[in-house]
Amino acid sequence: MIRIFGSGNSGTIMRRLIIALCVLLVPQGALAWPSWLPFGPKPSALSAKPPSLDFGDKAKAGDCAITFDDGPGPHTGALLDLLAARKVKATFFVLGQHARRYPDLIRRMLTDGHEVENHSWDHPDMRKLDEAARRKEIEDTLAELKALGAEPHYFRPPYGAYDPDLVGLARKEGLELVLWSRDSEDWRYHTVSALEGNILPVGQGAHGIFLFHDIHDSTIAAMGGVLDDLGKRGCRFVTVWQFRSANATPQPLAQPQAPDRPIPPQ
């Protein structure tokens, strides 16, 4: 019997030759991870970019897009009063079911000059849905918002969780995915200093796409101080549309946020 894996140096050389041959026979790219997927190698090993997703982390200094997710809700009216008093235009990524419950707030957002965008119907992890369910989440919300006078251009997936198929589906619906570069974590922290510490890390300038939630009364209470301090640090408050018009450059994928923040009942 022929011993392919022999002992000594000859056996070692033979094993190395066979391993090298196997690697050469694997089709090119078969061992590569798509680097914009939310799994695979560590981020430091990734180099390619996701398909035209905007995280806003390389914006021009001073461009600040203030965004609010998951509303409208009982506290949104007070937030709109605050924004009007400071002449700040924001972008609201709203849930379809909440738009149906608070249609007058959607109309006021539009009247006041804010952007109203799509955040799904009831905040599922879109990666866990089949295509039909994903389409329904997006289309039902689109229909609700358009009936109230909005013309959405963007889709922000709940939890920031998505995959390439969702990117393609959103585009078929005329929407681009937009995430964020600065997360206030206002579901966890409630003071002006804590929120500012999250959205303005030490050593980084005041710019980017800022994530807040208008369903938290503590966020509304802190927002005046946050906006005042951002203004002092040179923020030019813009909508997401204005922000992307000036800064639309695809950015590397960040790890999608885990779905660990249930939406409280309204």
HURAWO-V414013 format. One line per field, one symbol per residue. ss: DSSP state (2 for helix, 1 for strand, 0 for the rest). phi: phi as a letter, one per 30 degrees, with the letter a starting at -180 (. if undefined). A space follows every 10 residues. Layout:
ss->???
phi->???
This chain:
ss->0000000222 2222222222 2222200000 0000000000 0022200000 0001000000 0011111110 0000022222 2222200000 1111022222 2022222222 2000111100 0000022200 2222222222 2222222000 0001100222 0002222222 2200011100 0110000000 0222222220 0000000111 1110002222 2222222222 2200011102 2222222000 0000000000 000000
phi->.dcdcdcidd dddddddddd ddddddeeid cddddcddaj ddedccbdcd dhcccicbdd ejdbcdbbci ddadcddddd dddddchccb bcccdedddd dbdddddded ddjdcbbcbi dbiddddccd ddddddeddd dedddddcjd bdcbbcdeii cabeddeddd dddibcdbca cbcdhddccb cedddddddb eeicddakcc cbbdccdddd dddedddddd ddcjdcdbdd dddddcbdbe bedcdedddc bddddc
